[in-house]
Amino acid sequence: MGSISCRDYLFLRRVICCRASGEPEDRGRNHGPCVQGGMEVTELNRYEDADGIRFYDTPIGKLPSATSVLKVLNKPAILGWAVKMTAEYMRETLQLISCGAMKKEELTDKTIDFLVKNSKAAHRKTSTEAMDIGSAVHAWIEIYYNMKLSKVFEDVPPLTPEIGSAIDAFREWDAKNHVRPICVEERIWSKERFAGTLDLYAEVGGQLTLLDFKSSTGHWPENVMQLGAYDLAFRERTGNKVDRYMVVRLDKLTGVPDPKEYSREDVELGAKRFLAILNYWWLSNGNQAQD
């Protein structure tokens, strides 16, 4: 593979790093033409507050992102996963002690408190690393499709080996499906008082398709709610036709794509469920949106 350009390298790093700093991400970037229905898509600033809630500045005010809204969902599987991450951290620590890398006399009260604190945070560290990989994968895909839209091509390798498998999965899926991008990473908002960034609207196999890319370990119930929210906002803002709905999971371990298609009925039900959760979000977090 050729080396990544400085411009694209800095862009990829900025997408990842701005999340932690709370700085607006890639302000002023221009997106490809997305509107076919005669309506205008407005460029939106995107940022996170001190609590990690993502917001967009829109023509009707400060709105939460669809992904932040869905974080209020109870996800029982996450509790078990968090416990597993803590147990794995403690196992690694005990192995260090067992093999002599950490001596018994070094296990002072201060050291034990430090290890316990780190074990409690092990799941957050893993989650942050996964989010960074997901951000890098999305940024890579955005550059790839924007090059297709501009018809200016150069080789854009992954920044790190960790995202290589996910990119391999994406390349395989893209090659098989004859994708013609129409708009990429489009920031959209809805009069229902939420906003978000649509990954891709494209012709896939000759049909107009709304897509979301995931680098998670599975397909989760909230995926179709997020897709429903994006469909609602996208068609509201653009008037564009949508024939198909799809979530494409890009496996970071196997490098194999795992697409899942949803019917219009699935997506409409997902949108209704999302709006119910959105209503709860505003009742619980409305003050933060007014700050």
C-alpha positions in Angstrom: 0.0 0.0 0.0 1.1 3.6 -0.6 1.6 6.0 2.3 -1.3 8.1 3.6 -1.2 11.8 2.7 -0.5 14.3 5.5 -3.9 15.9 4.9 -5.8 12.7 5.3 -3.7 11.5 8.2 -4.4 14.7 10.1 -8.1 14.4 9.3 -8.2 10.9 10.5 -6.4 11.7 13.7 -8.7 14.8 14.3 -11.8 12.7 14.0 -10.5 10.5 16.8 -8.9 13.0 19.1 -11.6 15.8 19.1 -14.0 13.5 20.9 -11.8 13.5 24.0 -11.1 17.3 23.9 -14.7 18.4 23.3 -13.5 20.5 20.4 -15.9 20.8 17.4 -14.9 18.1 14.9 -13.7 19.0 11.4 -15.7 22.3 11.4 -16.5 23.6 8.0 -16.0 20.4 6.0 -18.0 20.3 2.9 -20.0 17.3 2.1 -21.0 15.9 -1.3 -24.3 16.9 -2.9 -27.0 14.9 -1.2 -30.3 16.6 -2.0 -32.5 15.3 -4.8 -35.8 16.5 -3.5 -35.2 20.3 -3.7 -34.5 20.8 0.0 -31.3 22.1 1.6 -29.0 20.2 4.0 -27.4 22.7 6.4 -23.8 22.3 7.6 -23.9 21.5 11.3 -21.3 21.9 14.1 -20.9 18.8 16.2 -19.3 18.6 19.7 -19.5 16.8 23.0 -20.1 18.3 26.4 -18.3 17.4 29.7 -20.6 14.4 30.2 -19.8 12.9 26.8 -23.2 13.7 25.3 -22.8 14.6 21.6 -24.7 17.7 20.4 -25.3 19.4 17.1 -25.9 23.1 16.5 -28.9 23.2 14.1 -31.3 25.8 12.7 -33.8 25.0 15.5 -31.2 25.0 18.3 -28.9 22.6 20.2 -30.0 19.0 19.6 -28.7 15.6 20.9 -27.3 13.0 18.6 -29.3 9.9 18.0 -26.4 7.8 19.4 -26.3 9.8 22.6 -30.1 9.4 23.0 -29.9 5.6 22.6 -27.3 5.4 25.4 -30.1 5.7 27.9 -31.2 2.2 27.0 -30.6 -0.6 29.5 -28.1 -3.0 28.0 -27.8 -6.0 30.4 -25.0 -7.6 28.3 -22.8 -4.7 29.0 -22.7 -5.4 32.7 -21.5 -8.9 32.1 -18.9 -7.6 29.7 -17.7 -4.9 32.1 -17.3 -7.6 34.9 -15.3 -9.7 32.4 -12.9 -6.8 31.6 -12.3 -6.3 35.3 -11.6 -10.0 35.9 -9.2 -10.1 32.9 -7.3 -7.1 34.3 -7.0 -8.8 37.7 -5.9 -12.0 36.1 -3.1 -10.3 34.2 -2.1 -8.6 37.5 -2.0 -11.9 39.3 0.1 -13.4 36.5 2.7 -10.6 36.9 2.9 -11.4 40.6 3.0 -15.2 40.0 5.9 -15.0 37.5 7.8 -12.6 39.8 7.5 -9.5 37.6 5.9 -7.8 40.6 7.4 -8.6 44.0 5.3 -9.2 47.1 6.9 -6.3 49.0 5.8 -4.0 46.2 2.1 -4.7 47.0 1.7 -1.8 49.4 -1.7 -0.4 50.3 -1.1 2.4 47.7 -0.3 -0.1 45.0 -3.3 -2.2 45.8 -5.6 0.8 45.7 -4.1 1.7 42.3 -4.7 -1.8 40.9 -8.2 -1.9 42.2 -8.9 1.6 40.6 -7.5 0.5 37.3 -9.5 -2.8 37.4 -12.7 -0.8 37.9 -11.8 1.3 34.8 -10.7 -1.6 32.6 -14.0 -1.7 30.7 -13.9 2.1 30.0 -10.4 1.8 28.6 -11.5 -1.1 26.3 -14.6 0.8 25.3 -12.6 3.9 24.4 -10.2 1.9 22.3 -13.1 0.3 20.4 -14.6 3.7 19.8 -11.3 5.0 18.5 -11.1 2.1 16.1 -14.7 2.7 15.0 -14.0 6.4 14.4 -10.9 5.6 12.3 -12.8 3.0 10.2 -15.6 5.5 9.6 -13.1 8.2 8.6 -11.3 5.8 6.3 -14.6 4.9 4.6 -15.5 8.6 4.3 -12.3 9.4 2.5 -12.7 6.4 0.2 -16.2 7.3 -0.9 -15.4 11.0 -1.2 -12.6 10.1 -3.6 -15.1 8.1 -5.6 -17.4 11.1 -5.7 -14.6 13.5 -6.7 -13.1 10.9 -9.1 -9.7 11.7 -7.6 -8.1 8.5 -6.4 -5.0 7.7 -4.3 -4.2 4.8 -2.0 -5.4 5.4 1.5 -4.1 2.6 3.9 -5.3 2.1 7.4 -3.5 4.2 10.1 -3.0 1.2 12.4 -3.1 -2.6 12.0 -6.0 -2.7 14.4 -8.4 -1.3 11.8 -6.9 -3.4 8.9 -9.4 -6.3 9.4 -12.4 -4.0 9.5 -11.2 -2.2 6.3 -10.7 -5.6 4.6 -14.3 -6.5 5.5 -15.5 -3.2 4.0 -13.5 -3.6 0.8 -15.0 -7.1 0.3 -18.5 -5.8 0.9 -18.1 -2.8 -1.3 -16.6 -4.8 -4.2 -19.4 -7.3 -4.2 -22.2 -4.8 -4.1 -21.3 -2.3 -6.8 -21.8 0.7 -4.5 -22.3 4.2 -6.1 -22.2 6.8 -3.2 -24.5 9.7 -3.4 -23.7 11.3 0.0 -21.3 10.4 2.7 -21.2 11.2 6.5 -24.1 13.7 6.0 -25.1 15.6 9.1 -28.9 15.7 9.5 -31.5 16.9 12.0 -35.2 16.5 12.6 -38.0 18.7 13.8 -38.5 15.9 16.3 -35.5 17.5 18.1 -32.5 15.2 17.4 -29.6 15.1 15.0 -27.0 12.7 13.7 -24.5 11.8 11.0 -25.7 9.4 8.3 -22.9 7.1 7.2 -23.9 6.6 3.6 -26.8 7.1 1.1 -25.9 5.2 -2.1 -27.1 3.0 -4.9 -26.4 -0.5 -3.8 -27.1 -3.1 -6.4 -29.1 -0.4 -8.3 -31.3 0.4 -5.3 -31.3 3.6 -3.3 -30.0 2.5 0.1 -29.6 4.0 3.6 -26.6 2.4 5.3 -24.9 2.4 8.7 -21.5 0.8 9.2 -20.6 -0.8 12.5 -17.4 -2.3 13.8 -19.1 -3.8 16.9 -19.0 -7.5 17.8 -22.6 -8.1 16.8 -25.9 -6.7 15.5 -27.8 -5.1 18.4 -31.5 -4.2 18.7 -30.7 -0.5 18.9 -29.2 -0.6 15.4 -32.5 -0.5 13.8 -33.7 2.3 16.1 -30.7 4.4 15.0 -31.4 3.5 11.4 -35.1 4.5 11.8 -34.0 7.8 13.3 -31.7 8.5 10.4 -34.4 7.6 7.9 -36.8 9.9 9.5 -34.4 12.9 9.6 -32.9 12.2 6.2 -36.2 12.0 4.3 -37.5 15.0 6.3 -34.5 17.1 5.3 -33.9 16.0 1.7 -37.1 14.4 0.4 -35.0 11.7 -1.1 -36.4 8.2 -1.9 -35.1 5.2 0.0 -35.6 1.7 -1.3 -33.4 -0.4 1.1 -32.1 -0.2 4.6 -28.9 -1.9 5.8 -26.5 -2.2 8.6 -23.1 -3.5 7.5 -21.0 -4.9 10.4 -17.3 -4.9 9.7 -15.7 -7.6 11.8 -12.4 -6.4 13.4 -11.2 -9.9 14.1 -12.1 -12.0 11.0 -12.1 -9.3 8.3 -15.4 -10.7 7.1 -18.4 -8.3 6.3 -21.7 -9.1 8.1 -24.5 -7.1 6.4 -28.0 -7.1 7.7 -31.0 -5.8 5.8 -34.1 -4.4 7.3 -37.6 -4.0 5.8 -39.3 -0.6 5.7 -41.7 -1.9 8.4 -38.7 -2.8 10.6 -37.3 0.7 10.2 -40.6 2.5 10.8 -41.1 0.5 14.0 -37.5 1.3 15.0 -38.2 5.0 14.4 -41.3 4.8 16.7 -39.3 3.2 19.4 -36.5 5.8 19.0 -39.0 8.6 19.4 -40.3 7.1 22.6 -36.7 7.0 24.0 -36.1 10.5 22.7 -39.1 11.8 24.6 -37.6 10.2 27.8 -34.2 11.7 27.0 -35.6 15.2 26.8 -37.5 14.8 30.1 -34.3 13.6 31.8 -31.7 15.8 30.0 -33.4 18.8 28.7 -31.5 21.2 31.0 -28.2 20.1 29.4 -29.5 20.9 25.9 -30.4 24.4 27.1 -27.0 25.2 28.4 
